[in-house]
Amino acid sequence: MSKRLRTILQYSFFLGLGIFLVWWSIKDLTAGDRSQIHAALKTARYWLLIPVFFILLLSHYIRALRWRLLIAPL
């Protein structure tokens, strides 16, 4: 099996698994539950994700620097 085909199969498998798990978790919701979820998503403050994203990037950068320092003597 070629590397490209294997990569495509892996992505397809995990994408399918994710879609299945989302479907499985919402299949038994009532219409009222779905409307509550929809209302909560409409009123969410998505701007709060911006600082979280930058903190995540900073965290990864600091970890990379730490590993560089740890591996340098080797």
C-alpha positions in Angstrom: 0.0 0.0 0.0 1.4 3.3 -1.0 2.0 6.0 1.6 -0.5 8.4 0.0 -3.3 5.8 0.0 -2.6 4.9 3.6 -2.8 8.6 4.6 -6.1 9.0 2.7 -7.5 5.9 4.4 -6.4 7.1 7.9 -8.0 10.6 7.4 -11.2 9.0 6.0 -11.4 6.5 8.9 -11.0 9.1 11.6 -13.3 11.6 9.9 -16.0 8.9 9.6 -15.4 7.9 13.2 -15.9 11.5 14.3 -19.0 12.0 12.3 -20.4 8.7 13.7 -19.7 9.8 17.3 -21.4 13.2 16.8 -24.4 11.5 15.2 -24.5 8.9 18.1 -24.4 11.6 20.7 -27.3 13.7 19.2 -29.5 11.0 17.7 -31.8 10.8 20.8 -32.2 14.5 21.4 -35.7 15.9 21.5 -36.7 19.0 19.5 -36.6 21.0 22.7 -33.1 19.9 23.4 -32.0 20.8 19.9 -33.6 24.2 20.2 -31.8 24.8 23.5 -28.5 23.9 22.0 -29.2 26.2 19.0 -30.1 29.1 21.3 -27.0 28.6 23.4 -24.8 28.6 20.3 -26.5 31.8 19.0 -25.8 33.6 22.3 -22.2 32.3 22.8 -19.4 34.9 23.0 -17.1 33.6 20.3 -14.7 36.5 20.7 -13.4 34.8 23.8 -11.8 32.1 21.6 -9.3 34.7 20.2 -7.2 35.0 23.4 -7.5 31.3 24.0 -6.1 30.7 20.5 -3.1 33.0 21.2 -2.5 31.4 24.6 -2.5 28.0 22.9 0.1 29.2 20.3 2.3 30.7 23.0 2.1 27.4 25.0 3.2 25.4 22.0 6.0 27.8 21.2 7.3 27.6 24.8 7.2 23.8 24.7 9.2 23.8 21.5 11.8 26.0 23.0 12.0 23.8 26.1 12.5 20.7 24.0 15.2 22.5 21.9 17.0 23.3 25.1 16.7 19.7 26.4 17.8 18.1 23.1 20.7 20.5 22.4 23.3 18.8 24.6 22.7 15.5 22.9 
